[in-house]
C-alpha cells in the first residue's frame, strides 16, 4: 500500500475515535425552569389569605431560572 492510502486510513480511524468519544452515550439534561421569591416577609393581613397559615408574602423579589 502506498503511504498516502495508509495515512488516510489512520486519519479516518483517528477521526472516528474522536467523534465516538465525544458522544459518551449520556443524554442531555431536559429543559426546565424554577422560580422563588426572596427578601420578603410573611405577614398577616386584615383579610386572611388562602394560603397555609393565612399569611401573605410581601416586599419580595422573584428569581426565575430557565
ZIZIFEN-V35733 format. One record per helix or strand of 2 or more residues. SS is the DSSP state (H for helix, E for strand). FROM is the first residue (numbers start at 0). LEN is the number of residues. Records with the same first field share a line. If there is no record, write none. Layout:
SS=FROM-LEN + FROM-LEN
This chain:
H=2-21
E=33-5 + 40-3 + 55-3 + 60-5
